[in-house]
């Protein structure tokens, strides 16, 4: 070591080695380690007595440090060995690179020498290229000269429908054209000029016309396939074979073009032709033409059903031809039957959509709905066992959409409604004319009065429901609902006609214009009963799900029937009262008391009416008899309340009560048919007459209080005025007794029980007329 070295570096060996740069991370790690050590030492030697174990800790840490140094040395040694091996590999690679560089230089020198030698062959290459072009031209000249003759020959074959031969010639011409274009394109280095292309296209222009002519003939054969199949299917077979050849050629050319490469030919003009797709398109157009060929002359009106029937027969005949003849003339993958089904279905869908848009009558709509919903899918058509599989496979869908079917059904219901409304109006007019006839109404096999109205209405509604059910339950329910609406409207007009009939009869009472007024009222009631049964039958036919399908208020013809029956019964009772009215003034008078004269006449009127009521269907017959009974009793009691007869003695009271009982017996004999059918005893109107007779016949006036309480219990609607008149008729009741009786009645006025029909409420007591007198002493 020199003096300069000793001066600069000192006597330490490590001072002679340059110090590496210390990373900040290393310093930070060292500080952290020292801090952790101090923390550990402060925790371990926190007391003086812990220093005794210092030697143990120093020994243990020395061993741990030695172990760490050993592992570090082994790891560093393995890294150094790997670095040495890598350096050796780099030396070998450098040697090999030097050898390769020398070889490349040598190859470059040889290549330069070969390039100089190839320049002398340029002329030979040009001569060879020209020779190749001339050779190609000479070899193609005979074929080029024969192009025009081949085009003419092919045209002749197409015209004579020798399609396979014509197609073979056409393929030769197309191959020649494509080959020439490829050779020219190759000679031009892949960049054929537009002028050359136009020259070739002009020379082979006849080929394009041949393609069009052949396609035209092919599609003519395909479109007439159904007719040819029954006569001579050979042209159709030839057309299919040509289509398959073209399809295979298209596929081959597309695959070659898709394969790429420098030798791949460009796709010829007009390719791919896709003649198989054209085949099915022409087939569908042929099917549409078959649909158009069906005569439309009588499609509208009644001819629509015949038109649909003709379509059915035409489609099934064509399907039979396709399945049994044409299917064997095409490859299996054509699935010609399925294709024809699809085409027929689409054409039918379009045609029926057009038909549905017309302004159809109900019969026409029924024909369309029946054909779509039932005939089309029936075994006679698409539901044929041999077609079911095809139909399921194709998944063709409905002929008419759900919305279209609903619209058709609504149009059908509206059309039927218009017809039903017109017929009901006409039937009502005939009914009104029948009411003016000068003869008794007709009777049915049971002897009940009736007219033609219920028969017409019932048959019409039942027939419409039956016809609608042939389409489906939904349409049946809509038709019944519509019929019930129209029935309700008819019954409202019928009730108004009854009211007008009654007014007209009352105006013409003196002329006796209609002697059978009552008879036709009774016939109207019987008609309503028949219509009620028909209405209930129609309502029972409706399905339970139809209630929530209608947004309008549900029809209520039964309520309208009840109103009409009530009005007719009221008119019948008015007529009874009118016939009784001439005899009522003589009732409960002194002549009546002496002779009983008006009562037999009243009975004869009642008998005549009750005999006519028998011609009314039950239960209205019993209702009329009950109403007549009520009317007679009410008028009888009303006559009693007139105080035409006031008893002067006990004998007259006995005679009055006896005569009232005799009248009651006569009335009971007339109404004997009501026994077992009438009202309960407590509300039976005839039971009132014996009670009133007993009240008048009572000998002891002091018992009247008890009698009145019993009378009020049976007839809670009796008023103080009624009781006061009864007491006055007796003629023997003092003022005190009368006051006590009326007070008792006022205090014990019971409420009307449920189901009780008032009788005294309809009987008004005439106001008492006090005689005018001067205030004399005697009067006072």
Secondary structure, DSSP 8 states (H G I E B T S, - for coil): --HHHHHHH-S-GGGGS------HHHHHHHHHHHHHHHHHHHHHSSSGGGGGGHHHHHHHHHHHHHHHHHHHHHHHHHHHHHHHHHHHHHHHHHHHHHHHHHHHHHHHHHHHHHHHHHGGGHHHHHHHHHHHHHHHHHHHHHHHHTHHHHHHHHHHHHHTT-HHHHHHHHHHHHHHHHHHHHHHHHHTTT---HHHHHHHHHHTHHHHHHHHHHHHHHHHHHHTHHHHHHH-THHHHHHHHHHHHHHHHHHHHHHHHHH--TT-----TT----HHHHHHHHHHHHHHHHHHHS--TT-STTHHHHHHHHHHHHHHHHHHHHHHTGGGGS-GGG-HHHHHHHHHHHHHHHHHHHHHTS---HHHHHHHHHIIIIITTSTTTTT-HHHHHHHHHHT---SS-HHHHHHHHHHHHHHHHHHHHHHHHHHHHHHHHHHT-SS--EE-TTS-EE-HHHHHHHHHHHHHHHHHHTT-HHHHHHHHHHHHHHHHHHHHHHHHHHHHHHHHHHHTTTTT--TTHHHHHHHHHHHHHHHHHHHHHHHHHS-GGGGGG--S----HHHHHHHHHHHHHHHHHHHHHHHHHHHHTTTTSHHHHHH-HHHHHHHHHHHHHHHHHTTS-TTHHHHHHHHHHHHHHHHHHHHHHTT-----SHHHHHHHHHHHHHHHHHHHHHTGGGTTTS--GGG-TTHHHHHHHHHHH-S-GGGHHHHHHHHHHH-TT--HHHHHHHHHHHS---HHHHHHHHHHHHHT-----TT---SSTT--------------TTT-
